Amino acid sequence: MLAKAIVLALALVAIAIPVAGATTVPVVRCPTTYGVAHAPPRLPGRLPVSASAHAVAGLDAYASGVLFLLAPHGMNCHAVVGADGSASIVVAAASTSHVRQPGVTAYFADTPGTAG
């Protein structure tokens, strides 16, 4: 099912703004480790995406509050948000601590010149 997944990472810092007529996917909050202690951000229940309902069927938006990653429904996830503004999220079929099976990772660095 990973082959069907549309991998999309969005750097979002606030609640997604609903778009009239947009396709939406359910949002799954990932356990997140923060470099600076604070309350976790509010997340929407669904995320609008620019894709057909057929294209996103069976996908969820796994979220840390900084990153959203589209992956198949029913996966496990974990995210890290660093004190420097960097963030990463891992979505995998089993444990996300030592991913050995197919998984999806997104990385965002708030540093110029750093590839994400």
C-alpha positions as CSV (number, residue, x, y, z in Angstrom):
1,M,0.0,0.0,0.0
2,L,3.0,2.3,0.4
3,A,3.4,2.4,-3.4
4,K,-0.1,4.0,-3.5
5,A,0.8,6.6,-0.9
6,I,1.2,10.2,-2.0
7,V,4.0,11.6,0.1
8,L,3.4,15.2,0.8
9,A,5.1,17.2,3.6
10,L,3.7,20.7,4.3
11,A,5.4,23.1,6.7
12,L,2.3,24.3,8.6
13,V,2.4,26.2,11.9
14,A,-1.3,26.8,12.4
15,I,-4.6,25.1,11.9
16,A,-5.3,24.3,8.2
17,I,-7.6,26.8,6.6
18,P,-10.6,25.0,5.0
19,V,-10.9,25.4,1.2
20,A,-14.4,25.2,-0.3
21,G,-14.8,22.1,-2.4
22,A,-11.4,20.7,-1.4
23,T,-10.8,17.0,-0.7
24,T,-9.9,16.4,2.9
25,V,-8.1,13.6,4.8
26,P,-8.3,12.7,8.5
27,V,-5.5,14.1,10.7
28,V,-3.6,11.7,13.0
29,R,-1.6,13.4,15.8
30,C,1.8,11.8,16.1
31,P,3.6,11.5,19.4
32,T,6.1,14.4,19.2
33,T,9.3,15.1,21.1
34,Y,10.0,18.9,21.4
35,G,13.4,20.5,21.9
36,V,11.7,23.3,23.9
37,A,8.9,22.4,26.3
38,H,5.5,23.8,25.4
39,A,1.9,22.8,24.9
40,P,1.3,20.8,21.7
41,P,-0.3,22.9,18.9
42,R,-4.0,22.5,18.1
43,L,-4.5,20.4,15.0
44,P,-7.5,20.3,12.7
45,G,-9.6,17.1,12.5
46,R,-9.2,17.0,8.7
47,L,-6.7,18.5,6.3
48,P,-7.7,19.9,2.8
49,V,-5.5,18.6,0.0
50,S,-5.2,19.5,-3.7
51,A,-6.0,16.0,-5.0
52,S,-9.0,14.0,-6.1
53,A,-10.9,11.9,-3.5
54,H,-9.7,8.8,-5.5
55,A,-6.1,9.8,-5.2
56,V,-6.2,10.2,-1.4
57,A,-8.5,7.3,-0.7
58,G,-7.0,5.3,2.2
59,L,-4.6,8.0,3.2
60,D,-4.3,10.0,6.5
61,A,-2.4,13.1,7.3
62,Y,0.1,12.3,10.0
63,A,0.9,15.5,11.9
64,S,3.3,17.0,14.4
65,G,1.9,20.5,14.2
66,V,4.8,21.6,12.1
67,L,4.8,18.8,9.5
68,F,1.9,17.0,7.9
69,L,2.7,13.8,5.9
70,L,0.2,11.8,3.8
71,A,0.6,8.1,4.2
72,P,-1.6,5.0,4.3
73,H,-4.3,4.7,7.0
74,G,-3.4,2.7,10.1
75,M,0.4,3.4,10.2
76,N,2.5,4.4,13.3
77,C,4.3,7.7,13.5
78,H,6.7,9.8,15.7
79,A,7.9,13.3,15.2
80,V,10.7,15.5,16.5
81,V,10.6,19.3,16.6
82,G,14.1,20.8,17.5
83,A,14.8,23.9,19.4
84,D,16.4,25.3,16.3
85,G,13.1,25.0,14.3
86,S,14.0,21.8,12.4
87,A,11.5,19.1,12.4
88,S,11.1,15.5,11.2
89,I,8.4,12.9,11.1
90,V,8.6,9.2,10.5
91,V,5.6,7.1,9.4
92,A,6.0,3.3,9.3
93,A,3.9,0.1,9.4
94,A,5.4,-1.1,12.7
95,S,7.6,0.6,15.3
96,T,9.0,4.0,14.3
97,S,12.0,3.8,16.7
98,H,14.1,1.5,14.5
99,V,12.4,1.5,11.1
100,R,13.5,-1.6,9.1
101,Q,10.3,-2.1,7.1
102,P,9.1,0.4,4.4
103,G,8.5,3.8,5.9
104,V,8.2,7.4,5.0
105,T,10.2,10.2,6.5
106,A,10.0,14.0,6.0
107,Y,12.5,16.5,7.3
108,F,12.3,20.3,7.5
109,A,15.2,22.5,8.4
110,D,14.7,26.2,9.0
111,T,18.3,26.9,8.0
112,P,19.2,28.4,4.6
113,G,21.0,26.0,2.4
114,T,19.9,22.9,4.3
115,A,18.2,20.3,2.1
116,G,14.9,19.0,3.4
